[in-house]
């Protein structure tokens, strides 16, 4: 397979490569998924959990949980 960028090889990851490993983002995404499921299943009054969202102070917390479902829409 040829890359759209000339001179750059295309890398296709091998699903059976034993050197492939999970990263911190993978873990955070999985935890956010669990949090969202718990919120939904228990009808809790929280908004969704999100991963790698930039905050107003230019920090990138791993996971944020919105106070309400409407607060996720506020920018």
Buried (B, 14 or more C-beta within 10 A) or exposed (E): EEEEEEEEEEEEEEEEEEEEEEEEEEEBBEBBEEBBEEBEEEEEEBBBBBBBBEEEEEEEEBBBBBEEEEEBEEE
